[in-house]
Amino acid sequence: MSFQENYHRICEEIEDIKSRIGVSYPITIVAVTKTFGPEVVREALVAGIQNIGENRVQEASEKFPALSDFQFTRHLIGHLQSNKINKALQLFDVIQSVDSLELAQGLEKRLSRQLPIFIEVNTSQEASKHGITPEQARDLIAQVKEMPHLHIQGLMTVGPLTNDEKLIRQSFQLLKRLRDDVQSWFSYPLGLSMGMSDDYRIAIEEGSTMLRLGRALFGSRTYT
Ligand SMILES: *Cc1c(COP(=O)(O)O)cnc(C)c1O
């Protein structure tokens, strides 16, 4: 299926789920273009996608220059190493993977503009995953909230790699509880960036406001 067809089918599906569960807030799609070339990104942008996600600074630096004739929001969704902060700040509009105080401080001290960020939480207890632990998340959010250039847009998580729907749901519910917990600290609604190609339907049911979709939109990736 073409990108257009996948995109329209997923948009309809999102609307169907929203009306079934009775929510009316917007749900943003971030099209995750890692491993795909600029021509694929271009096709998505022409079809109306406004948010693009990449997980590697180096890959984005090779891809984005070829797309300078488009206006779109660039999201870093992968782990950011401190030696790549400067480059990431040149390339990205939103950093979704802020998962430590050190990283937040490293970003803050280099910024002279407002930077929208998400706090990445490890909700699955998988050691291989990045993200602050749920126990430490409140402290990190409280500290980042005081940094003048970092603007917390919400919380982000990667669901567990499993077919067990119950475990996936628990992970998303944990993120939502955390958001609800800290929401009163903020004067605007915090978002929930959760849901990928295999679990976005569950994520919507659990309150997601932002889906990060790769394969569901573009087909399978081939890693070289
Ligand atoms: C790759 C990736 C996605 C998208 O994955 P799909 O399964 O292709 O939808 C979303 N979020 C992060 C952090 C990723 O690295």
The ligand as an ORCA input file, in Angstrom:
! r2SCAN-3c Opt
* xyz 0 1
  C      11.463      3.477     15.626
  C      10.753      4.196     16.686
  C       9.370      4.424     16.589
  C       8.507      3.914     15.446
  O       8.531      2.517     15.413
  P       7.493      1.682     14.501
  O       7.363      0.404     15.211
  O       8.138      1.567     13.156
  O       6.234      2.452     14.421
  C       8.764      5.144     17.614
  N       9.465      5.601     18.675
  C      10.791      5.401     18.805
  C      11.503      5.931     20.005
  C      11.485      4.682     17.818
  O      12.802      4.492     17.953
*
